[in-house]
């Protein structure tokens, strides 16, 4: 008879394997799945166990889970929930054993885990210090263990592996609903005591029902003694040795704390520029980008993964051609940086020149500043076809004192597309479109975006104003620039829209996002300053493809485009109202005065009219007279990993396949798309089979209602003709898209840039 080995406090117990106990266990789990047959699972597992003389109890659990996963097909998708239930049973046992409570209760004392993990140095003291014992006991009563049944296996496995608080040897202490409750308590800890427990309950409701997810850093780090809560940062690098190296240090510190980075290098002088009057001595931007590449690799976020940095350069910069070759797999390796992600900043005028097959001129930004007395990158066209950027650009073209390189605009675009088809990048950043729609243009300029091209906020470099020695100490004075901070979370469209909870969900979600700003501790001080000045948030969405499938809307249809506009107008309405209501309660962001929120132009620019669903007129009056809590509100992030957690489709993307496999170290986990059944299957079309012009049109329809941008992927086959890819880009620009993310060709395997932006 097979012996089962159980480890009990370093004592190994041997028990005879009980077949009937396993059968009863499986039947109990599967009682909620009447359409599935349990016999095969029990028999197959028992046969495997009986072939061994000894087996660990944990191995029996693993065999049950893996055998359940093996049964997953596109017609029997519920097996993933069976596997999740079996895995949950194991988690409850391990947590009960490690925390000394009866696993039959599923969840133990929440106060107990706060004390235990606090003493171990894994939890911070935030909750115990800010809440009374009575409040913690009340919070404990909010936990609904049955909400664990919403998880698929891959969602639960991802949560355990990446997010739950565990012991230093990986022991299970925290359980899923406790992670949700901890996030809620941390984010509401500074709310008024009279109402904060009700707010905690609402936040827990939103998270536990998987109506929303918070960003990966918030999900992982809230309540813990390490890490920060924001997702991404954007730095503007000054054209000086001090500025370049200071930025590199800042980026390293942010990366260490799990932040993804966007770095704008367009102010750095080009190759061959002068330094201190010495001609032709500058080595340009490439060596400094290689330094950032090394930083990304070497500052590896406590060994979990390498840092992630996206570097942005203007298409008129003299180093643009070598920049576009940075990630190619051939050529001079001294001119390559394979571990960063590239993005190019494109004005309308360049796209027009591509359309006309006309010439384009490249300049050195340092020389432009020296000769012309201003910086070309500081201007944009304030209306389509007319504006300051093109006027200044033409001045540079006409100026005989400026050195310039003339190239065909289409040749640059060809280089962009060659790189995209080989590496997936550069991302596209349409700078005039972005800046025209910027509600805070009164306070600054947007030069670039973040790691995943969905966040667009004002930027400026931080500069050292003076440094000296006083009383034996070195004193350095800096003028803080606008270093952008991305505070993200996302709505699960497949749940929240279907359950009709947007009007309840979005106010609590906006409050949670706003509180991240105050709760966060950022290791780079100018980022803290910007975070408070603008109080920028990025509320996004995921599971768009699932929602279309549930509603029976074909991706390639006018109905999908119209639905995108209508739905995101509704989301925008609730988000704007929630932020304005917060401003009435807590005050507006410091730079609100003079913004397009303040003047009302934000609403006019988007042509919002009162309709039978929303009173835009009344909301406009409220915002103009009583303020906004947040300078920016919405941004759609990639959220691949958190979409897995909540069993949704990623972001605004179409799916790759109805059934696919997530690879783990020793096995592959089969995953089906959510809500897959005989009715929805026809509305899941593979991403590479979709006409991308329809995706562009959906994106443009959404963009009217999103004050920032979207991580919008373009899916193409490897044999796509250049003219067809060019047509997609030209359509994206002309339709008003602000950015595009990866070009995902069937011929390349893209290394994902950012888990931090997953929200």
C-alpha distance (Angstrom), angle and dihedral (degrees) to the residues before:
residue distance angle dihedral
X1 . . .
X2 3.81 . .
X3 3.79 115.0 .
X4 3.83 119.8 -140.0
X5 3.81 114.2 -145.0
X6 3.80 118.1 -147.1
X7 3.79 122.7 -173.1
X8 3.81 110.2 -142.1
X9 3.81 113.8 175.8
X10 3.80 92.8 -38.3
X11 3.82 89.9 -45.1
X12 3.80 113.6 115.9
X13 3.80 113.0 -144.1
X14 3.81 121.1 -163.0
X15 3.79 119.2 -152.5
X16 3.77 131.9 171.4
X17 3.79 113.0 -103.5
X18 3.83 109.6 -104.0
X19 3.82 110.0 -149.7
X20 3.79 94.9 -172.4
X21 3.77 92.4 52.0
X22 3.80 89.6 56.6
X23 3.82 91.4 46.9
X24 3.82 91.2 51.1
X25 3.81 90.6 47.6
X26 3.82 92.2 52.2
X27 3.80 93.0 44.9
X28 3.81 91.2 51.3
X29 3.81 92.1 50.8
X30 3.80 92.3 46.2
X31 3.78 96.4 46.5
X32 3.82 87.3 94.5
X33 3.81 91.1 55.1
X34 3.83 105.5 60.5
X35 3.81 93.5 164.9
X36 3.82 92.4 62.6
X37 3.79 127.4 76.6
X38 3.81 115.2 -126.9
X39 3.83 97.3 -171.2
X40 3.78 95.1 80.5
X41 3.82 92.4 50.6
X42 3.81 93.9 49.6
X43 3.79 96.3 42.2
X44 3.78 95.3 46.3
X45 3.80 92.6 48.6
X46 3.81 94.3 45.8
X47 3.80 91.6 49.7
X48 3.80 90.6 52.5
X49 3.81 92.6 47.9
X50 3.81 94.6 48.3
X51 3.80 90.1 55.2
X52 3.82 88.5 69.7
X53 3.81 130.0 68.0
X54 3.79 93.3 -147.1
X55 3.77 132.6 16.9
X56 3.80 134.4 175.5
X57 3.80 116.8 -117.6
X58 3.81 89.6 -124.0
X59 3.82 89.9 56.5
X60 3.81 90.4 56.8
X61 3.79 88.7 54.5
X62 3.81 90.7 49.0
X63 3.81 92.3 49.4
X64 3.79 91.6 52.1
X65 3.80 91.8 49.7
X66 3.81 94.6 46.6
X67 3.79 92.8 46.2
X68 3.80 90.0 50.8
X69 3.80 90.0 50.2
X70 3.81 90.4 50.9
X71 3.81 88.5 62.9
X72 3.81 94.6 59.6
X73 3.80 114.4 118.5
X74 3.80 133.8 155.1
X75 3.82 88.1 -98.2
X76 3.84 96.2 44.4
X77 3.80 103.7 41.8
X78 3.82 95.8 149.4
X79 3.79 91.7 80.6
X80 3.81 87.3 84.0
X81 3.81 88.6 63.6
X82 3.80 90.2 48.1
X83 3.81 89.3 53.8
X84 3.81 89.7 47.6
X85 3.83 92.0 52.1
X86 3.80 90.9 49.9
X87 3.80 90.6 48.9
X88 3.81 91.1 47.3
X89 3.79 90.3 56.2
X90 3.79 88.4 57.4
X91 3.82 92.3 47.2
X92 3.80 91.5 51.4
X93 3.80 90.1 51.0
X94 3.79 94.2 49.2
X95 3.80 94.1 45.6
X96 3.81 91.2 47.2
X97 3.78 91.7 49.9
X98 3.83 94.4 46.5
X99 3.82 93.1 44.6
X100 3.82 97.2 37.7
X101 3.80 101.3 -119.6
X102 3.80 134.0 119.0
X103 3.85 108.4 -82.9
X104 3.80 87.5 -150.1
X105 3.81 86.2 74.8
X106 3.83 88.5 58.5
X107 3.81 92.3 -152.2
X108 3.79 125.3 47.6
X109 3.80 130.6 -162.3
X110 3.80 112.7 -40.9
X111 3.79 90.0 -156.0
X112 3.79 87.3 53.4
X113 3.79 93.7 56.7
X114 3.81 90.8 47.0
X115 3.80 89.7 55.4
X116 3.80 95.3 41.0
X117 3.80 97.8 49.0
X118 3.80 90.8 38.1
X119 3.79 90.8 57.0
X120 3.81 89.3 47.8
X121 3.84 90.3 53.6
X122 3.81 93.0 -118.8
X123 3.82 97.0 107.0
X124 3.78 121.1 49.6
X125 3.81 119.3 -128.8
X126 3.82 93.1 -112.7
X127 3.80 98.8 110.0
X128 3.81 97.0 39.1
X129 3.81 91.3 48.5
X130 3.80 98.5 43.7
X131 3.80 101.1 39.2
X132 3.80 130.1 57.5
X133 3.80 122.1 -125.0
X134 3.80 88.5 -107.9
X135 3.80 91.4 54.3
X136 3.80 92.0 48.5
X137 3.80 89.8 49.6
X138 3.81 89.3 50.5
X139 3.79 90.3 48.9
X140 3.82 89.3 51.9
X141 3.80 88.1 58.8
X142 3.81 90.4 58.9
X143 3.81 92.1 65.9
X144 3.80 112.7 108.8
X145 3.83 108.9 -167.7
X146 3.82 91.5 -167.9
X147 3.81 88.9 67.9
X148 3.82 84.9 74.5
X149 3.80 85.8 74.0
X150 3.82 90.0 71.3
X151 3.81 89.9 72.7
X152 3.76 123.8 98.5
X153 3.78 114.6 -146.7
X154 3.81 94.7 -102.5
X155 3.82 90.1 48.4
X156 3.78 92.9 50.6
X157 3.81 93.1 43.5
X158 3.81 90.6 50.4
X159 3.81 91.0 49.2
X160 3.81 92.2 51.1
X161 3.80 95.7 44.3
X162 3.80 98.6 45.2
X163 3.77 112.3 19.2
X164 3.80 118.0 25.1
X165 3.81 118.6 95.2
X166 3.79 107.6 -109.4
X167 3.79 136.6 176.5
X168 3.79 120.8 -92.0
X169 3.82 90.1 -95.3
X170 3.80 92.0 47.8
X171 3.83 96.1 -95.5
X172 3.81 116.2 163.1
X173 3.80 112.8 -111.8
X174 3.78 108.0 138.3
X175 3.81 120.3 59.9
X176 3.84 127.6 -153.1
X177 3.79 99.8 -97.3
X178 3.82 90.2 46.0
X179 3.81 89.3 57.1
X180 3.80 89.6 53.2
X181 3.81 92.2 46.5
X182 3.81 92.0 47.7
X183 3.81 91.1 52.9
X184 3.81 90.3 49.6
X185 3.81 93.6 48.6
X186 3.80 94.4 46.7
X187 3.80 94.5 48.0
X188 3.81 93.3 47.3
X189 3.81 97.3 40.3
X190 3.82 95.1 106.0
X191 3.79 97.1 44.5
X192 3.80 119.1 111.9
X193 3.80 108.9 -71.8
X194 3.79 93.7 -129.4
X195 3.79 93.0 64.7
X196 3.78 108.1 17.1
X197 3.81 97.5 96.1
X198 3.79 89.6 55.9
X199 3.81 87.8 50.3
X200 3.81 90.1 49.2
X201 3.80 88.6 52.5
X202 3.81 91.4 50.5
X203 3.80 92.7 47.7
X204 3.80 90.4 49.2
X205 3.82 89.4 48.8
X206 3.82 90.6 53.8
X207 3.81 94.0 47.6
X208 3.80 100.8 38.7
X209 3.81 92.8 49.6
X210 3.82 87.1 50.6
X211 3.78 90.7 -125.5
X212 3.80 86.8 137.0
X213 3.78 141.8 6.0
X214 3.78 129.8 -146.6
X215 3.79 122.3 -133.7
X216 3.79 119.0 -79.6
X217 3.86 95.5 -104.5
X218 3.81 91.2 49.8
X219 3.79 92.2 43.5
X220 3.78 92.5 49.6
X221 3.81 103.6 34.0
X222 3.82 107.5 34.6
X223 3.79 108.5 118.1
X224 3.79 93.9 6.9
X225 3.78 126.0 115.6
X226 3.81 94.9 -118.9
X227 3.79 140.5 43.8
X228 3.78 132.9 38.5
X229 3.80 131.4 -101.2
X230 3.81 105.8 -125.7
X231 3.77 124.3 93.7
X232 3.78 111.2 -147.6
X233 3.78 142.6 5.6
X234 3.79 133.8 -156.4
X235 3.79 121.1 -149.2
X236 3.79 128.5 -168.4
X237 3.78 108.8 -148.6
X238 3.78 117.4 -141.1
X239 3.81 120.3 -133.5
X240 3.80 97.4 -113.3
X241 3.78 135.7 88.5
X242 3.80 90.4 -114.9
X243 3.80 92.0 48.3
X244 3.81 94.3 47.7
X245 3.79 94.9 50.1
X246 3.81 94.0 40.7
X247 3.81 88.8 53.7
X248 3.79 90.7 48.9
X249 3.82 89.9 54.1
X250 3.81 91.7 46.5
X251 3.80 91.1 49.7
X252 3.82 90.5 49.8
X253 3.81 91.3 52.3
X254 3.79 92.7 48.4
X255 3.79 92.2 45.7
X256 3.81 91.2 50.7
X257 3.79 87.9 59.1
X258 3.82 94.0 51.8
X259 3.78 98.5 -95.5
X260 3.79 121.6 144.5
X261 3.81 114.6 -138.2
X262 3.78 137.1 -139.6
X263 3.82 111.9 -167.9
X264 3.80 123.7 -167.4
X265 3.82 109.8 -154.4
X266 3.80 97.8 170.6
X267 3.80 93.6 111.1
X268 3.81 93.2 59.1
X269 3.81 114.2 101.7
X270 3.79 118.6 -107.2
X271 3.78 131.5 -112.8
X272 3.81 110.8 -70.9
X273 3.80 94.8 22.6
X274 3.80 120.1 134.6
X275 3.81 126.4 -98.9
X276 3.81 117.6 -155.9
X277 3.81 88.7 -16.3
X278 3.81 95.4 -52.2
X279 3.79 106.6 128.8
X280 3.82 126.9 -127.8
X281 3.81 96.1 1.4
X282 3.81 104.2 115.5
X283 3.80 115.7 103.0
X284 3.81 91.9 -153.9
X285 3.79 131.0 -135.8
X286 3.81 100.0 -47.9
X287 3.84 98.1 79.4
X288 3.81 90.7 48.5
X289 3.80 91.1 49.4
X290 3.80 88.6 51.5
X291 3.81 87.5 54.2
X292 3.81 88.9 54.6
X293 3.79 88.8 48.1
X294 3.81 89.9 55.6
X295 3.80 90.9 47.6
X296 3.80 91.0 52.3
X297 3.80 91.1 52.2
X298 3.80 98.6 41.8
X299 3.83 99.2 43.4
X300 3.79 93.8 63.4
X301 3.81 102.9 173.5
X302 3.80 98.6 -107.7
X303 3.77 92.0 -41.8
X304 3.82 94.5 -62.9
X305 3.81 96.9 108.6
X306 3.79 141.8 -29.5
X307 3.77 119.6 -85.0
X308 3.79 117.8 -97.3
X309 3.80 124.0 -133.3
X310 3.82 128.9 174.7
X311 3.81 114.7 -162.9
X312 3.82 121.5 -153.4
X313 3.82 126.9 -157.2
X314 3.81 132.1 175.9
X315 3.78 117.6 -111.0
X316 3.82 90.1 -128.7
X317 3.84 93.6 56.8
X318 3.82 113.7 113.4
X319 3.82 91.4 -127.2
X320 3.81 94.2 55.9
X321 3.81 96.1 108.3
X322 3.81 95.3 53.4
X323 3.82 88.2 41.7
X324 3.80 90.9 57.5
X325 3.81 89.8 53.4
X326 3.82 94.9 51.5
X327 3.81 96.6 104.8
X328 3.80 100.0 35.0
X329 3.79 117.5 122.5
X330 3.78 96.1 -131.4
X331 3.80 136.7 54.1
X332 3.81 131.8 45.9
X333 3.82 109.2 -8.8
X334 3.81 88.9 -154.8
X335 3.81 85.9 69.0
X336 3.82 95.8 47.7
X337 3.81 133.7 93.3
X338 3.80 107.6 -178.2
X339 3.81 98.7 174.2
X340 3.78 100.7 57.2
X341 3.80 126.4 73.5
X342 3.79 120.8 -124.2
X343 3.80 129.8 -141.6
X344 3.79 131.0 178.1
X345 3.83 125.9 -145.3
X346 3.81 111.2 -137.3
X347 3.83 126.9 -168.2
X348 3.81 121.1 -155.0
X349 3.78 90.2 -110.1
X350 3.80 92.4 62.4
X351 3.80 91.9 50.9
X352 3.80 89.4 49.4
X353 3.81 89.9 51.8
X354 3.80 89.9 50.7
X355 3.80 88.9 51.2
X356 3.81 91.2 50.3
X357 3.84 93.0 41.7
X358 3.82 85.7 -124.9
X359 3.82 133.5 149.3
X360 3.78 126.7 -80.8
X361 3.80 128.6 -159.1
X362 3.80 128.5 -140.9
X363 3.80 123.2 -151.1
X364 3.79 141.0 -174.5
X365 3.83 107.0 -116.9
X366 3.82 91.4 -148.2
X367 3.79 91.8 54.4
X368 3.81 91.8 45.8
X369 3.79 89.9 54.0
X370 3.82 92.8 46.0
X371 3.81 96.7 46.4
X372 3.79 103.3 30.8
X373 3.82 98.3 33.4
X374 3.79 94.3 -129.7
X375 3.81 139.2 68.3
X376 3.78 118.4 -106.6
X377 3.80 91.7 -149.4
X378 3.81 90.1 61.6
X379 3.82 93.3 72.6
X380 3.79 136.3 71.1
X381 3.79 136.8 177.2
X382 3.79 107.4 -95.9
X383 3.80 91.8 -158.6
X384 3.79 133.0 28.7
X385 3.82 108.7 -85.5
X386 3.79 95.4 4.9
X387 3.77 137.0 65.3
X388 3.76 151.5 90.2
X389 3.79 98.9 -66.0
X390 3.78 95.2 62.0
X391 3.79 91.0 42.9
X392 3.83 91.7 53.4
X393 3.80 91.8 42.3
X394 3.82 90.6 54.3
X395 3.80 89.6 48.6
X396 3.80 88.2 56.0
X397 3.80 91.5 48.1
X398 3.81 91.1 51.9
X399 3.80 95.3 44.2
X400 3.81 109.9 103.1
X401 3.81 91.5 -164.6
X402 3.79 91.7 65.5
X403 3.78 122.9 83.3
X404 3.79 111.0 -135.1
X405 3.78 139.8 173.6
X406 3.79 118.9 -137.5
X407 3.79 118.6 -148.1
X408 3.79 135.4 159.4
X409 3.81 108.5 -95.3
X410 3.80 90.0 -138.0
X411 3.83 90.0 57.1
X412 3.80 90.4 59.1
X413 3.79 90.0 47.6
X414 3.80 89.8 50.8
X415 3.81 89.9 53.4
X416 3.80 89.3 49.6
X417 3.80 91.9 52.4
X418 3.83 94.1 44.9
X419 3.80 89.5 54.9
X420 3.81 91.6 45.8
X421 3.79 93.4 53.0
X422 3.81 91.5 48.0
X423 3.82 101.0 39.4
X424 3.83 108.2 9.8
X425 3.81 92.1 -115.1
X426 3.02 159.2 126.9
X427 3.77 100.4 70.3
X428 3.81 114.8 -142.6
X429 3.81 121.2 -119.4
X430 3.83 114.6 -173.4
X431 3.76 98.2 -156.4
X432 3.83 100.5 -173.2
X433 3.81 92.8 50.5
X434 3.80 89.7 48.7
X435 3.79 96.0 48.5
X436 3.80 95.5 43.7
X437 3.81 89.3 57.1
X438 3.82 94.2 43.1
X439 3.84 108.6 121.6
X440 3.82 90.1 -160.1
X441 3.79 101.2 49.3
X442 3.79 87.4 124.7
X443 3.82 88.2 72.1
X444 3.78 104.1 39.4
X445 3.79 154.2 -38.8
X446 3.80 133.4 -77.1
X447 3.81 111.9 -136.8
X448 3.79 101.9 169.0
X449 3.78 145.6 -20.1
X450 3.78 138.9 -107.4
X451 3.78 134.3 -88.1
X452 3.81 93.5 -70.1
X453 3.84 99.4 31.4
X454 3.81 97.2 -120.6
X455 3.83 100.2 103.0
X456 3.82 120.8 74.9
X457 3.83 117.9 174.3
X458 3.79 135.5 146.9
X459 3.80 115.3 -72.5
X460 3.81 139.6 -167.2
X461 3.81 134.9 157.8
X462 3.79 123.5 -98.9
X463 3.80 111.3 -123.2
X464 3.80 134.8 -162.0
X465 3.82 106.8 -124.8
X466 3.82 98.7 -177.2
X467 3.78 142.7 -20.3
X468 3.78 130.6 -164.6
X469 3.78 145.4 152.8
X470 3.79 119.6 -99.2
X471 3.80 126.3 171.5
X472 3.78 90.1 -12.4
X473 3.81 93.8 -54.0
X474 3.81 129.0 109.5
X475 3.80 109.7 -123.5
X476 3.82 118.0 -161.8
X477 3.80 121.8 -171.2
X478 3.80 118.1 -159.1
X479 3.77 132.1 -175.2
X480 3.80 103.3 -139.8
X481 3.77 116.3 -129.3
X482 3.77 126.2 -155.3
X483 3.81 103.4 -79.8
X484 3.77 105.4 -177.9
X485 3.80 120.4 -127.8
X486 3.81 120.5 -161.8
X487 3.81 115.7 -148.1
X488 3.79 106.6 -175.8
X489 3.80 143.3 -177.0
X490 3.81 133.2 152.5
X491 3.80 140.9 -140.1
X492 3.81 117.4 -128.2
X493 3.81 98.1 -131.9
X494 3.80 93.2 -171.0
X495 3.82 90.2 61.8
X496 3.81 107.7 23.9
X497 3.79 97.9 46.8
X498 3.80 93.9 41.0
X499 3.83 90.9 49.6
X500 3.82 90.6 43.8
X501 3.81 95.6 -128.6
X502 3.82 102.7 130.8
X503 3.81 93.8 110.5
X504 3.82 90.3 54.2
X505 3.79 97.2 36.3
X506 3.80 103.8 49.1
X507 3.85 97.9 57.1
X508 3.82 92.0 54.5
X509 3.79 90.8 42.2
X510 3.81 92.4 52.3
X511 3.80 90.6 48.2
X512 3.81 90.3 51.7
X513 3.80 91.1 49.7
X514 3.80 92.1 47.7
X515 3.79 90.8 50.3
X516 3.80 91.7 52.6
X517 3.81 85.8 67.1
X518 3.80 92.9 58.7
X519 3.79 96.9 36.9
X520 3.78 94.8 50.6
X521 3.80 126.6 99.2
X522 3.79 110.6 -158.7
X523 3.82 118.2 -167.3
X524 3.83 93.1 -143.1
X525 3.79 110.2 69.6
X526 3.80 100.2 -153.1
X527 3.81 87.4 57.9
X528 3.80 88.8 56.3
X529 3.81 89.8 51.5
X530 3.82 92.7 50.6
X531 3.79 91.5 44.7
X532 3.80 91.0 58.2
X533 3.82 96.2 38.7
X534 3.81 94.6 55.7
X535 3.82 103.6 17.0
X536 3.79 87.3 -152.7
X537 3.80 119.7 -170.4
X538 3.78 132.1 -175.6
X539 3.78 112.0 -150.5
X540 3.79 108.0 -178.5
X541 3.77 141.6 167.2
X542 3.77 141.4 -125.7
X543 3.82 138.4 -173.7
X544 3.80 94.4 52.9
X545 3.82 91.5 145.9
X546 3.81 90.7 50.2
X547 3.80 91.0 51.2
X548 3.81 91.8 51.1
X549 3.81 89.7 49.2
X550 3.82 92.8 49.6
X551 3.80 90.6 49.6
X552 3.80 92.7 44.6
X553 3.81 94.7 -120.0
X554 3.79 118.4 149.8
X555 3.81 115.0 -129.1
X556 3.80 92.8 -133.7
X557 3.79 97.9 56.7
X558 3.78 143.2 98.9
X559 3.79 86.6 -122.0
X560 3.82 90.6 63.8
X561 3.82 91.9 49.2
X562 3.81 92.3 49.1
X563 3.80 91.8 45.1
X564 3.82 90.5 52.1
X565 3.80 91.1 54.6
X566 3.80 94.1 45.2
X567 3.81 96.2 45.5
X568 3.80 96.2 45.9
X569 3.80 91.2 46.8
X570 3.81 86.8 56.8
X571 3.82 91.7 48.5
X572 3.81 90.4 47.5
X573 3.80 91.5 51.2
X574 3.80 93.5 53.5
X575 3.82 92.3 42.9
X576 3.82 94.0 50.6
X577 3.79 91.9 45.4
X578 3.81 91.8 48.3
X579 3.81 92.0 51.3
X580 3.80 92.2 46.3
X581 3.81 90.9 48.9
X582 3.81 88.3 51.9
X583 3.81 89.0 51.4
X584 3.79 90.0 55.4
X585 3.79 88.9 51.2
X586 3.81 101.1 39.0
X587 3.81 108.7 11.1
X588 3.80 135.0 -96.9
X589 3.79 126.0 -75.1
X590 3.84 110.1 -84.7
X591 3.83 95.8 -108.7
X592 3.81 96.2 47.2
X593 3.81 95.3 109.6
X594 3.80 110.3 92.8
X595 3.80 93.6 15.1
X596 3.80 122.3 126.8
X597 3.80 86.7 -107.2
X598 3.79 87.7 59.6
X599 3.83 95.4 44.6
X600 3.81 95.2 42.1
X601 3.79 92.1 -124.0
X602 3.80 90.2 119.5
X603 3.82 89.6 71.1
X604 3.81 95.0 41.3
X605 3.81 92.3 50.6
X606 3.82 89.6 56.4
X607 3.79 94.5 41.2
X608 3.79 94.0 -127.3
X609 3.81 112.0 -177.8
X610 3.78 130.1 -175.6
X611 3.79 110.0 -101.4
X612 3.78 139.3 170.4
X613 3.81 89.9 -78.7
X614 3.80 105.3 41.1
X615 3.79 137.0 25.1
X616 3.80 98.6 -138.7
X617 3.80 91.4 169.3
X618 3.79 93.3 60.0
X619 3.80 91.8 44.0
X620 3.81 91.6 51.0
X621 3.82 90.1 53.1
X622 3.80 91.5 48.5
X623 3.81 93.0 50.0
X624 3.81 93.4 46.7
X625 3.79 94.6 47.5
X626 3.80 104.2 31.9
X627 3.76 103.8 28.6
X628 3.78 144.2 -132.0
X629 3.78 126.7 -82.5
X630 3.80 93.3 -152.2
X631 3.80 131.5 44.5
X632 3.81 93.6 -149.1
X633 3.79 126.4 19.0
X634 3.79 117.3 178.3
X635 3.81 136.9 47.9
X636 3.80 128.2 152.9
X637 3.81 110.0 -136.1
X638 3.84 127.5 -167.3
X639 3.84 93.0 -108.9
X640 3.79 96.0 179.3
X641 3.81 98.3 153.2
X642 3.80 97.8 40.3
X643 3.83 89.6 47.6
X644 3.81 85.7 59.0
X645 3.81 89.7 51.7
X646 3.79 92.2 55.9
X647 3.83 97.4 36.4
X648 3.77 96.3 -113.1
X649 3.77 136.9 129.0
X650 3.78 115.1 -97.0
X651 3.79 118.3 -88.3
X652 3.82 114.9 -63.3
X653 3.82 92.7 -31.0
X654 3.77 129.4 120.6
X655 3.80 114.8 -121.2
X656 3.82 124.4 -97.7
X657 3.80 96.6 -142.4
X658 3.79 137.8 -10.0
X659 3.81 88.4 -124.3
X660 3.79 122.2 29.0
X661 3.80 139.9 151.6
X662 3.79 130.7 -111.5
X663 3.79 108.6 -151.8
X664 3.80 120.8 -134.1
X665 3.79 127.8 177.9
X666 3.79 97.7 -85.5
X667 3.78 105.5 13.2
X668 3.78 146.9 16.8
X669 3.79 122.4 -110.7
X670 3.82 115.3 -143.9
X671 3.81 112.4 -135.3
X672 3.78 128.6 -173.3
X673 3.77 124.4 -160.9
X674 3.83 113.2 -97.2
X675 3.80 123.6 -92.9
X676 3.80 90.6 15.8
X677 3.80 113.4 167.8
X678 3.78 140.9 130.3
X679 3.83 91.2 -74.8
X680 3.81 100.5 44.4
X681 3.81 99.0 39.6
X682 3.81 91.8 84.5
X683 3.79 91.4 58.9
X684 3.80 96.2 56.9
X685 3.79 106.8 86.0
X686 3.80 121.9 174.1
X687 3.81 112.4 -99.6
X688 3.81 94.4 -124.7
X689 3.81 91.3 52.5
X690 3.81 93.9 56.1
X691 3.80 122.2 99.1
X692 3.81 99.0 -115.4
X693 3.79 93.5 -147.9
X694 3.82 87.6 72.8
X695 3.81 89.6 52.6
X696 3.81 89.7 49.8
X697 3.79 91.2 50.9
X698 3.81 92.0 49.9
X699 3.80 89.2 48.9
X700 3.80 92.1 50.5
X701 3.83 91.0 48.9
X702 3.80 90.7 52.8
X703 3.80 92.3 43.8
X704 3.81 92.7 66.9
X705 3.79 87.6 66.7
X706 3.81 100.2 39.0
X707 3.79 115.2 82.2
X708 3.80 92.4 -158.8
X709 3.81 124.4 28.3
X710 3.79 146.5 -89.1
X711 3.79 136.4 -110.3
X712 3.79 91.9 -120.2
X713 3.81 116.6 -179.7
X714 3.79 123.4 -158.2
X715 3.83 114.3 -145.6
X716 3.80 118.2 -155.9
X717 3.78 137.9 162.2
X718 3.78 118.4 -111.7
X719 3.81 92.1 -113.7
X720 3.81 94.4 55.7
X721 3.78 113.7 140.5
X722 3.80 117.5 -116.9
X723 3.80 91.8 -121.4
X724 3.82 90.8 55.5
X725 3.82 94.4 50.8
X726 3.80 88.7 45.5
X727 3.81 89.0 51.9
X728 3.82 90.9 54.1
X729 3.81 91.3 51.8
X730 3.79 93.6 45.3
X731 3.80 91.0 49.1
X732 3.82 92.0 48.7
X733 3.80 90.3 52.8
X734 3.82 96.9 42.6
X735 3.82 93.2 45.9
X736 3.81 91.1 55.6
X737 3.79 104.5 -102.5
X738 3.81 110.1 159.0
X739 3.80 98.5 -154.5
X740 3.78 142.9 -2.3
X741 3.80 124.0 -149.5
X742 3.82 126.4 -156.9
X743 3.76 125.3 -8.2
X744 3.79 96.7 -136.9
X745 3.78 108.5 -156.6
X746 3.81 121.9 -173.8
X747 3.82 87.8 -124.8
X748 3.82 98.5 62.0
X749 3.78 136.8 62.0
X750 3.80 106.2 -142.8
X751 3.80 121.7 -147.0
X752 3.80 104.8 -135.3
X753 3.78 114.4 -117.6
X754 3.71 103.7 -151.5
X755 3.76 141.8 28.1
X756 3.79 89.3 161.9
X757 3.79 91.1 69.4
X758 3.74 91.4 52.3
X759 3.76 104.5 113.7
